[in-house]
Structure formats: structure tokens, C-alpha cells
């Protein structure tokens, strides 16, 4: 088996509300998402769900960042979705898409809560973030959803692309 | 023309996602290292990849603890085309800032670092064949036993052209002998 395999690429030919990788094979040690994305609204945003879970206050989040000459840090707990990694908003400029790398480790282990980490760069703004999220669940990760918040009417923008990779040590 | 081993009749055979494109280890001091797309459908052809990953482990000639290589795309040396955001730390504090330079800045060990010290970095170059402005996100470490920096850094190359050439240019003078540069291609996998 290859050390790093591409599981699936989703390229948005049209605007959509969410992207889901489902039935994720349980045959890897770790997962990685690589993303290049943009939203149809002015501000940056993006939410992730593990196994479609969007209730129960099961997520917590941390982030540090640099924006211009300012450093920043942020955290929150008991949330119903993961904030970050981010897609850029329309304010970033037409050709500027945010890029992210997301690492999800030991995702098949049913004795661990899932901790993921990400790095996002939003062109144009610019914002550079290194962040993490905890899912307070122990089920194996079988699906990953990236979406714009359902409370707004805008969509993930055409041209955005997300690829899910599986990693093995041998 | 034969396909690469991981493609049979136009189909990826094993989903292997990272392809080793090329590695250069300098046997003598050299001003510039270049990786050029072979445009032949083989592993060196950049047009098949979603992303590129550049790994550097290098040392420069600038008289300082830390030196800064520049990574340039398609021979573009215009500083205004490489706006960047950094977030770094030197042991005394954490800092952020924006800047432009004549390429993607990659910190490495300078001439004042102790002998045999090299700086490490991994640079992720996203969606290289798209019509988007290209983003580079990198992490780097240059530790010199009480001096040096760690950083995450992001740069936009303000071009919508596909990337077909990458030049790694010394901050001043030459990249030192022993410096190592590896380029990987990251494949997508389009599934129904």
C-alpha cells in the first residue's frame, strides 16, 4: 500500500452549500485534507463536522494567527461545529482562495477523542492561522463535512477544491 | 511515450499521491537551483499535480545567523508579485508582519551560524495549475544553539498562470555545498 494515497478529490464545478467525504476507508493510520476554497459572502468562514454531528456541544477549538503586524489567539468550547480551517470571503479578491492543510490523526481509534490541527492562509486579507479542534466523541471518523454555516444563503464557491488523503507508515 | 509507473492506460493504479519529482544536493556552492516542468507526461511534468511540496535543508552566505532564500516561479522576480504574511518566534517573543520580496522567502542558516548547521523548511504550493493566484504555506526552523527562528509563513504569487518553473535563489551569493532541495508532486483523485 502506498504511504500517502489520494482517497478522493471534490472540485466544485458549481456553488454548493457543503462538501462531504463519506464512507471513509478505515484502512489508514491518519487522514489529511488539502483545501483551496472561497465563499460567496464577504467574510471568511467555514465549518467542519465529524460524522455529520452538528449538535450536543461536542466540539472545542483553539487558534493562533498573524494578520498584518498583529498576532492573535482565540478559543471556544461546547460548540456544535468546528470553526476553521477557513475559506476566504469575497473581500479577498476574485482570484484569491484560502488554502489549508488539515491533519486528522489515528481516526479509526475508538478509545480516543479526535483532535485535528490545521494551517490556513487567506490570501488578500491576509490571515495566517494555526489551529486545532477537539471532537468529544470516540467513534471512528467515517465522514467529514465542510460547509458554510446553514444560517446564511451564500454558498461555497465554484473553483474550490478539497482532496482527502490517507496516510500509512508503511 | 510510456506512462509513469503509477498510471496504466490513463488510470492511477494505486492512488499513490505523493510523487518524488526530483532532489538536488549541492556538491559545490551554487547561486540558484532550478526545477523545471518536463511537460512530457512523466513524473517531472508539473501539469498533472494538484499541489507541489518543496522541502529544503540549506545554508547560505549572508553574514548573519539566519539567511533567506527566495523561491521564484516562472522566472518572476518582481517583489510586488509576492505579498506575504509571517508569524515567527525567536525565543524572546512572537511576531507577525507583512512584506513583499523577490520570491517566497524561506529562512535558512546564514554564514554566522555554526559550521554544519542548516535550516529546514517544508513549503506547500497549492493548486499550481489553476487560474487562481497561487498560495504557498510553509513552516521553517533554523536553530543555532541559542539563536535562530521558527516560523510559519504564507505567500501569494499574484499570477494566474500554471507554475512551470521553480528557482531557489540564495539570499546573497550562493547556496552552500551540502544544501538539499526535494520537490514532490501531490496528485488529486477524481472519483465519481
Interface residues (C-beta under 8 A of the other chain):
Chain A: X1 X2 X3 X4 X5 X6 X7 X8 X9 X11 X34 X36 X64 X65 X66 X67 X68 X69 X70 X71 X93 X95 X96 X97 X98 X99 X101 X119 X121 X123 X124 X126 X127 X128 X130 X159 X161 X163 X165
Chain B: X12 X14 X15 X16 X17 X18 X50 X51 X83 X84 X85 X86 X87 X94 X95 X96 X97 X98 X124 X126 X127 X130 X131 X132 X133 X135 X137 X139 X152 X153 X154 X156 X160 X186 X187 X188 X189 X190 X191
